[in-house]
Amino acid sequence: MRDNMETGTIKCFFPFKGYGFIRREKGKDVFFFYKDLENEAEIYEGAKVQFSLNESSTGRCPSARKIIKIG
């Protein structure tokens, strides 16, 4: 596991829109863009992932970066 990486599960993914949400193990759900998936992994609802968290300075939902499918 990389330093400062969190784990979670893909809660929902909208492939035609290019975004979705990850249910974190600890904390609120986070938003992600398909472009932030490393290695263009095939992603689907229920997939386990690791990611780094990008806190928003505008008060919006935090987003996930450097998303890696695990398991």
C-alpha positions as CSV (number, residue, x, y, z in Angstrom):
1,M,0.0,0.0,0.0
2,R,1.3,3.4,-0.9
3,D,1.8,6.1,1.8
4,N,-1.3,8.3,2.5
5,M,-3.5,6.0,0.4
6,E,-7.1,5.2,1.5
7,T,-9.2,2.3,0.5
8,G,-12.8,2.1,-0.5
9,T,-15.4,0.5,-2.8
10,I,-16.9,1.9,-6.0
11,K,-20.3,3.0,-4.9
12,C,-21.6,4.0,-8.3
13,F,-20.0,4.7,-11.7
14,F,-21.5,6.4,-14.7
15,P,-19.2,5.4,-17.7
16,F,-20.9,7.6,-20.3
17,K,-20.5,10.6,-18.0
18,G,-17.0,9.7,-16.9
19,Y,-17.4,10.0,-13.1
20,G,-18.6,8.2,-10.0
21,F,-18.4,7.9,-6.2
22,I,-16.2,5.8,-3.9
23,R,-17.5,4.7,-0.5
24,R,-14.6,5.2,1.9
25,E,-13.9,2.8,4.7
26,K,-13.7,5.8,7.0
27,G,-15.4,9.1,6.3
28,K,-17.7,10.4,3.7
29,D,-18.0,9.2,0.1
30,V,-15.7,10.8,-2.5
31,F,-16.2,11.9,-6.1
32,F,-13.9,10.7,-8.9
33,F,-13.3,11.2,-12.6
34,Y,-12.5,8.3,-14.8
35,K,-9.3,10.1,-15.9
36,D,-8.0,9.7,-12.4
37,L,-7.9,5.9,-12.7
38,E,-4.3,4.6,-13.0
39,N,-3.6,2.2,-15.8
40,E,-7.1,2.7,-17.2
41,A,-8.3,-0.2,-15.1
42,E,-11.7,-1.7,-15.8
43,I,-13.9,-0.3,-13.1
44,Y,-17.3,-1.4,-11.9
45,E,-19.6,-0.9,-8.9
46,G,-18.4,-2.9,-5.9
47,A,-14.7,-2.9,-7.0
48,K,-12.2,-2.4,-4.2
49,V,-9.8,0.5,-4.8
50,Q,-7.0,2.5,-3.2
51,F,-6.7,6.2,-3.8
52,S,-5.3,9.5,-2.6
53,L,-7.6,12.2,-1.4
54,N,-7.8,15.7,-2.9
55,E,-9.5,18.0,-0.4
56,S,-11.5,20.8,-2.1
57,S,-10.7,24.4,-1.2
58,T,-14.2,25.4,-2.2
59,G,-16.1,23.3,0.3
60,R,-17.3,20.8,-2.3
61,C,-17.1,17.0,-1.9
62,P,-13.5,15.8,-1.7
63,S,-12.3,13.9,-4.8
64,A,-10.2,10.8,-5.3
65,R,-6.9,10.9,-7.3
66,K,-4.5,8.2,-8.4
67,I,-7.1,5.4,-8.1
68,I,-5.8,1.9,-8.3
69,K,-8.0,-1.2,-8.5
70,I,-7.1,-3.8,-5.9
71,G,-8.1,-7.4,-5.3
